[in-house]
Amino acid sequence: MPPKKPTAIFITGTDTGVGKTHVSVSLVKALVKHGLRVGVMKPIASGSDRTPEGLRNSDAMALAEASNVDIPYATLNPFCFEPAISPHIAAEEANIEVDLRTIAREFNQIKADFTVVEGAGGWYAPISRTQAMADLPKALNIPVVLVVGVRLGCLNHALLTKQAIEASGVELAGWVANSIDPKIERAAQNLASLERMLGSEPLAVFPFVPDERPDVRCGEHMGRRLSLISF
């Protein structure tokens, strides 16, 4: 029996700045191109701008612009903080407790064929004194895609994150290689090492893009590998 298609995916990364938003937006645009109604969510975000409508985070807005489902910002990004610091510190300074039940409630309000949920920071990035980003996909009961930022040190970070995801009991649906360092030496050898160490081929290999324009082609490759769109 073929595996059941997921209805949502959680995008995590080996660290901050590895291209989770770039990958997420590319996947959303690819799925929209193939006729799916695609919801999006950035449950927790720090580093946001003051606007007449309130705080707005650029990653959350990029996801919203790529989506073809109308989602209120409070649902899209229920915990939004202004300073570009670790979410748990930002939450403490704002005297706000990040509540996974609130996130789960807002997630369940999204009516779509598929929903892309983007995390913040790495797998164990703290969101409170007792909880980490790793608790989010567990609370939402959705599988995870790991974005590996291909740069010096990524082999160690990728394997540690994979082991941590598996130890948490959450399903790892696959991993993506995102080429964030155009000057990395032995790029092909590093990709081969990642494939061997992580035990599977990448869902997609994103080339280096200076302005991080969405790569719909790579998003389509992800969608096919995840059985969300047909070949």
Secondary structure, 3 states (H helix, E strand, C coil): CCCCCCCEEEEEECCCCCCHHHHHHHHHHHHHHCCCCEEEECCEEECEEEECCEEEEHHHHHHHHHCCCCCCHHHHCCEEECCCCCHHHHHHHCCCCCCHHHHHHHHHHCCCCEEEEECCCCCCCECCCCCECCHHHHHHCCCEEEEEECCCCHHHHHHHHHHHHHHHCCCEEEEEEECCCCCCCCHHHHHHHHHHHHCCCCCEEECCCCCCCCCHHHHHHHHHHCCCCCC
